[in-house]
Amino acid sequence: MKRLSKVPDSCLLSFALIGSMIVILTVLALLTITLRQITDLPYFISVATESKVVDAILLTMVAGLNAVLLLLIFGIPLAYILARTEFRGKGVVESIVDIPVMLPHTIAGIMVYILFMRRGIIGEPFSQIGIIFEGAYPGIVAAMFFVSSPYFVNAVRDGFEKVPVHLENAARTLGASRFQAFRLVVLPLSLRHIFSGSILAWGRGIGEFAAIIMIAYYPMVISTLIYYKFTTAGLRESTAVAFAMILVCLVVFAILRGLMKRVGKYDDRV
């Protein structure tokens, strides 16, 4: 018997061509900046290994991680409430959660600054016990926490919603409390979404610029340093710093994506 030749799906081909524009733009940008650095490799290495650049990259990564740890504490309970309960004003709460996504970054920065400055509603009581946000590391974490919170909460809420309620109810009929059912049933079955939400929130946090410089220009995160290099040293040096961060992000996120495939593999069998 002759094998029937597969006829290309014109719809899929059209979608692939249209959608590939997004990929092509990213690839072109990466190729352009990569070629610039390869042709001037000694200069790139000298800039990328400067203590200021290394410190800024480490500071950015750690601050983003701290923001995610705070989101795990505060975001998971909120995501569970939104996934499992119905109440008046739920739509308003969901809209408030999404506000940082819709706002221009400078406005988000002003909001963070007003709250966490030394005379702010949150900043003033903390300053009395020695925790300063304005022009300090905690301010960076606060800004990252604010702008990345919707990505984490929405991802985790979707994970909780995919866990059938009857599994949780079955645990409760066997004597488990609400919290025990959450801890032993819902949480393990949502690990993949929690991990994915953490990656999204971390990526959003370390990429923030405007909100951070509003509350803490110093110490410099990598985005602030790149801006500083661009305005003082020009395109050549700022591009070298940017490429160093790109390489770090590619490696880190490749590792995280690989780990995510191993987390919560049993989710889809629920």
Secondary structure, DSSP 8 states (H G I E B T S, - for coil): ---------HHHHHHHHHHHHHHHHHHHHHHHHHHHHHTTHHHHHHHHTSHHHHHHHHHHHHHHHHHHHHHHHHHHHHHHHHHH---TTHHHHHHHHHHHHHS-HHHHHHHHHHHHSTTSTTHHHHHTTT---TTSHHHHHHHHHHHHHHHHHHHHHHHHHHS-HHHHHHHHHTT--HHHHIIIIIHHHTHHHHHHHHHHHHHHHHT--HHHHHH--SS--HHHHHHHHHHHT-HHHHHHHHHHHHHHHHHHHHHHHHHHHHTTGGGGG-
